[in-house]
Amino acid sequence: MQVRFRVKTYRYYAYHKPRGVITHSAQEGEKEIADVSPVKGVFPIGRLDKDSSGLIILTDDGRITDKLLNPEYVHEKEYIVTTKEDLKSNFKERMERGVNIEGYTTKECRVTILGEKRFSIVLTEGKKHQIRRMCAALGYVVATLERVRVMNIHLSGLKPGTHRTISGAELNEFLRAIGL
């Protein structure tokens, strides 16, 4: 007698969360990803606050949740940030060495200055509203914040509210990096 096992096929998508959309647990009158995403039967991994936009990974693979979100694992996330104020000459150095936000000093990060009020930041942790709080601690107000990369997965020019399938070598590299 032969026993055949069915192998579960998981789905992975890069989704561009628009500004104004809640990642999950929306309150009355708010929209969340599950309401606006054309992809059904998947859930977002991680969060982006309502006022932020950018890359969210959507999947039906619960195995990756802890491996991607647990701070024990070090995974890069990259953001493009615009502030309302001009960046001072010491901004990059101050951000990169870690910023004290309410008694917690953030881990070291990488910052690239992109303009008078614009920079890229690569984090390996994800505290609630971390970038906004880091900027506020240094006297800056964030005007726009967009996540453009999670590990090797890039936003890749997706327009807000659209998605693309993560597959092939890109998916293999991602799953290998998180240990699956």
N, C-alpha and C positions, 0 to 999 in steps of 0.2 A: 504494500500500500504506500502510495506517495502522498506526502503532505505538502501542500503548496502554501507558502506564506506570502501574504500581500505586503509589499513594501510601501510604506507611506511616502507619498510625494508631497513635499512642502513647497509653498510659494513665498517668494521674496520680491518686494517692490521698493523702489526708491520713489518717495512721494514728496512733492513740494508743498508743504503746509503753508497756506496763505496766512497773512497777518489777520487777526480777528477771529481765527478758528481755534478752539480749545482742543488740546491733544486727546483728552478723555475726561469723563465726569462733568460735562457741561451743566450749568445751572439753567433755570428757565429763561428762555429767550436767547440763549447762546447756541452756537453751532459747534459740533465737534467733528473730528475727522470721520468718524463712522457715519455721520449724517451726510457729508459732502463728498466723500471718496467714492469713485465709481467701482472700486474693488470691494467686493463683499466677502465676508467670512475670514477677514484678517484683522489684526490689531496692531496698534503702533508700539514700537519698542522705544522707550524713553519719552521725554516730553520736551516741548518748546512752549514757552509761555504765550499767552494770547497776543501780545504785542510783537512777538518775534515771528519770523518766517523761516522757511528753509527745509532742509532734508530731514525726513523722518523715515525710518525703515518700517514697512508694513509687512507682516508675515502671519502665517498660521502655525509657525514652528515655536512652540513654547520653550523648547530646549535652549534657545539662544538668549532668552530674557536675562537670566542671572549672569551668563557669560559676557554679556554686553554691558550690563548696568552696574554690576557689583564693582565697587571701587578697588577691590583686591586685584582685579585684572586692569592692566594699564592699556587703554585704547584711546587713540587720538580722535578728537573732534575739533573741526576747524570752523571758525566763524568770521564773518566780515562785519565790522562794527563801524557805525558813523556816530560821532558825538556832536552835541550842540556847540561845544567849545573847541577852539584850536588846541591841538595836542602840544604840550610843553616838551622841551628838548629832553627832559629826563623821564618822560612817560614810559617809553619802551623798557628802560632799565627797571623802573619801579614796578611795572606790571610783571615782568619776567621773573623777578626774584620772589614773588608771592606777596599778596596783599592781605592785611589783617581786616577781616570782615566780621564784626561782632564777636571778637575773641577767637576766631579761627583764622589761621594764616593759610592761604591757598597754596597749593603745590606750585613749584616752578612751572612756567609755561613759555611758549615761544610767541613773540610778537613781531610783526612786520609792519612798518609804517607805510601806508598806501597814499596818504595825502594829509593836508592840514588837519582834517577832522576825521580821518578814516584809517583803520588798521585791521590787520588780520591777527587772530589769536588762535593758537592751538593748545587745547586743554587735554589733560588726561584724567580729569575728575569732573563731576557734574553736580555741584551743589545748587540748590534752588536759587534761581535768579543770579547765579554766580557772577557773570560778566557785568550785569547791571550794578550789582553790589560792589564789585571791585572798582568799577569806574566811579561810582558815587563816593567811595572811600578816598579816592584821589581827587575829588572835586569836579567830576565830569558827569553829564547827563547823556544817556544813550538816546539817540534819535532813531536809529534803525539797527537791527541785529538780525543777521541771517546765517543759519548754519549751512555751510557749503560742502562739508565732508564729514563722514563717520568712517574712520579707518581708511580702507581703500575705496569706499563707495562715495562717489562725487555727485553733486546736484546736477552737474552736466547740462546746464542751460534749460532745465525743465522750467516751464512757466508755472506760476502759482496755481494749485489745484490739479495739476497733472501728475502722472506717474509713468514709470518705466519698469520693466521686469529686470531684476538682477539675475543674471544667468552666466553660464559658461565659465571662463577663466576668472572673471570678476567675482562670481559667487564662490568658486572653489577657493580662491585666495582668502576671501572673507571668512568662510567656514573653517578653513585651516587655521587662520589667525586666532579664532575664538576656541579652537580645540575640538571641532566636530569633524 
